[in-house]
């Protein structure tokens, strides 16, 4: 609570060796995480490769509406490689 989530993720990725892969899964609500599409682009601009956001609500729960019923409608996974 109270931390800038983008800075927290960047700090987590700092210790990853070059070529290492990452996958961060959370309910990435815009109110808490801000614009994750822009953050994913920032990571690409910093040299991270294959960075993308995966919509887990459709993959795991079958549909966005079903995920919303379970209060997990913003479930996303940020994946990529350093």
Backbone bond lengths (Angstrom), bond angles and torsions (degrees), N, CA, C in turn:
res aa  C-N    CA-C-N  psi(-1)  N-CA   C-N-CA  omega(-1)  CA-C   N-CA-C  phi
1 X - - - 1.449 - - 1.531 109.47 -
2 X 1.294 115.81 138.46 1.448 120.58 176.48 1.519 115.13 83.33
3 X 1.319 117.44 -6.37 1.462 119.85 179.72 1.523 109.97 -91.64
4 X 1.315 115.81 149.63 1.457 121.07 171.86 1.525 106.37 -73.87
5 X 1.319 117.33 113.16 1.468 121.46 -174.33 1.528 111.86 -61.77
6 X 1.317 117.36 -35.67 1.466 119.75 179.38 1.528 109.96 -64.53
7 X 1.328 117.12 -43.40 1.467 120.82 178.62 1.521 110.59 -65.67
8 X 1.321 116.92 -36.60 1.463 121.19 178.70 1.530 111.07 -64.85
9 X 1.332 116.68 -42.08 1.467 120.55 177.50 1.522 110.41 -66.09
10 X 1.335 117.09 -43.40 1.470 120.22 178.22 1.522 111.34 -59.35
11 X 1.313 117.04 -40.15 1.463 120.45 178.52 1.523 110.39 -65.58
12 X 1.329 117.06 -38.77 1.464 120.89 177.57 1.524 111.02 -64.36
13 X 1.324 117.09 -38.51 1.457 121.37 -178.78 1.525 112.72 -76.45
14 X 1.318 116.59 -19.29 1.471 121.14 -178.06 1.529 111.34 -58.05
15 X 1.322 117.88 -36.14 1.463 120.92 -176.14 1.528 113.07 -84.71
16 X 1.321 116.75 -5.46 1.461 121.14 179.71 1.526 109.53 -74.34
17 X 1.325 116.53 132.23 1.463 120.75 178.40 1.517 110.69 -71.27
18 X 1.321 116.34 152.81 1.464 121.42 177.86 1.528 108.81 -57.15
19 X 1.319 116.13 131.16 1.456 122.10 -178.04 1.520 112.74 93.31
20 X 1.338 117.00 -12.74 1.465 120.91 179.45 1.523 111.23 -71.39
21 X 1.307 116.16 147.37 1.457 121.14 179.81 1.528 110.01 -100.24
22 X 1.320 115.31 155.58 1.454 120.18 177.72 1.526 109.93 -138.15
23 X 1.314 114.83 152.61 1.460 123.19 175.47 1.522 106.79 -147.47
24 X 1.311 116.24 115.88 1.458 122.05 -178.96 1.521 107.35 -118.86
25 X 1.326 116.06 118.20 1.458 121.60 -176.50 1.519 109.35 -114.59
26 X 1.330 115.96 130.12 1.459 121.03 177.53 1.524 108.62 -163.50
27 X 1.295 115.18 168.28 1.464 120.48 172.29 1.526 105.62 -83.02
28 X 1.319 116.88 91.99 1.463 122.95 -170.02 1.522 111.41 -86.92
29 X 1.313 114.52 70.50 1.462 119.69 179.08 1.525 109.19 -67.81
30 X 1.335 116.79 135.23 1.467 120.21 -178.93 1.528 113.24 -55.95
31 X 1.306 116.75 -32.65 1.465 120.84 -179.78 1.532 111.14 -63.72
32 X 1.327 116.39 -31.29 1.459 121.30 -178.35 1.526 111.40 -97.32
33 X 1.335 116.92 -42.99 1.469 121.54 -173.63 1.517 114.12 -98.10
34 X 1.304 117.93 -12.44 1.457 119.73 -176.59 1.526 111.12 73.61
35 X 1.306 116.87 -156.32 1.465 122.88 -176.90 1.530 110.23 -82.76
36 X 1.315 116.34 97.83 1.465 120.44 -177.54 1.522 112.55 -73.42
37 X 1.314 118.32 -27.49 1.472 120.29 175.49 1.528 109.67 -63.22
38 X 1.329 116.32 -43.76 1.469 120.47 177.97 1.534 110.50 -66.01
39 X 1.329 116.99 -37.15 1.462 120.64 178.45 1.525 110.87 -66.62
40 X 1.331 116.97 -40.83 1.467 120.69 177.12 1.529 109.87 -60.85
41 X 1.332 116.95 -40.56 1.464 120.84 177.26 1.526 110.53 -65.04
42 X 1.326 116.81 -38.71 1.470 120.68 177.47 1.529 110.24 -60.19
43 X 1.335 116.57 -42.37 1.466 119.69 178.03 1.524 110.85 -62.30
44 X 1.339 116.82 -42.28 1.476 120.34 177.12 1.522 110.36 -60.52
45 X 1.324 116.33 -43.30 1.465 121.21 179.84 1.534 111.66 -64.26
46 X 1.335 116.43 -27.46 1.466 121.79 178.94 1.530 111.52 -81.68
47 X 1.335 117.66 -5.17 1.461 120.68 177.36 1.519 115.18 107.27
48 X 1.330 117.21 -3.12 1.463 119.00 175.63 1.523 108.04 -68.50
49 X 1.327 116.54 146.57 1.462 120.56 -175.00 1.525 111.42 -112.87
50 X 1.317 115.47 155.93 1.460 123.08 176.07 1.529 112.60 54.99
51 X 1.322 117.53 30.88 1.464 121.28 -178.30 1.523 109.04 -77.06
52 X 1.334 114.71 128.31 1.461 119.52 176.18 1.514 110.22 -155.68
53 X 1.301 114.70 159.95 1.455 122.27 175.39 1.524 107.78 -104.10
54 X 1.308 116.22 126.87 1.461 121.83 179.51 1.520 107.55 -104.76
55 X 1.335 115.85 127.66 1.458 120.89 178.90 1.526 108.56 -79.70
56 X 1.317 116.88 98.51 1.461 121.97 -177.35 1.526 112.25 -73.25
57 X 1.321 117.07 -23.17 1.461 119.14 -177.38 1.528 110.83 -62.27
58 X 1.316 117.73 -34.76 1.464 120.20 178.05 1.523 111.41 -81.06
59 X 1.343 116.77 -40.79 1.462 120.17 -177.64 1.527 112.52 -68.60
60 X 1.320 117.11 -42.46 1.462 121.03 -174.66 1.525 111.98 -89.44
61 X 1.324 116.53 -41.66 1.460 120.17 -172.78 1.525 113.54 -100.80
62 X 1.312 118.29 -5.98 1.458 121.75 176.18 1.511 114.64 91.65
63 X 1.302 117.52 -29.61 1.466 120.30 178.32 1.525 109.39 -161.60
64 X 1.300 114.95 157.93 1.464 120.61 178.41 1.527 110.29 -65.60
65 X 1.334 116.85 -38.23 1.470 119.33 -178.40 1.525 111.55 -66.44
66 X 1.323 117.29 -38.54 1.466 120.09 177.50 1.528 110.59 -66.59
67 X 1.309 116.34 -40.51 1.466 120.16 177.18 1.526 110.62 -63.88
68 X 1.336 116.89 -38.68 1.464 120.54 177.74 1.520 111.35 -62.36
69 X 1.329 117.45 -38.19 1.465 121.03 177.49 1.525 110.49 -59.72
70 X 1.320 116.11 -33.23 1.461 121.54 -179.22 1.539 111.37 -92.00
71 X 1.327 115.62 7.51 1.466 123.43 -179.60 1.521 112.07 62.26
72 X 1.336 116.48 31.78 1.457 122.06 179.11 1.528 111.22 -124.76
73 X 1.312 116.74 28.79 1.460 121.92 -175.61 1.508 115.20 -65.60
74 X 1.315 117.55 -19.27 1.466 120.54 179.57 1.514 111.50 -104.74
75 X 1.311 116.40 23.27 1.467 120.72 -178.30 1.531 109.12 -69.94
76 X 1.333 115.17 116.60 1.454 121.93 -177.20 1.517 109.57 -132.81
77 X 1.328 115.31 156.35 1.460 120.80 173.37 1.530 107.35 -125.15
78 X 1.313 115.47 124.63 1.460 122.12 175.65 1.521 106.52 -93.92
79 X 1.318 116.47 119.01 1.466 120.62 -177.51 1.525 109.63 -126.57
80 X 1.322 115.30 156.61 1.456 119.96 177.85 1.510 111.44 171.11
81 X 1.320 114.38 -169.57 1.462 122.07 -177.99 1.520 108.94 -140.68
82 X 1.309 115.76 137.95 1.467 120.03 -178.60 1.518 110.87 -80.82
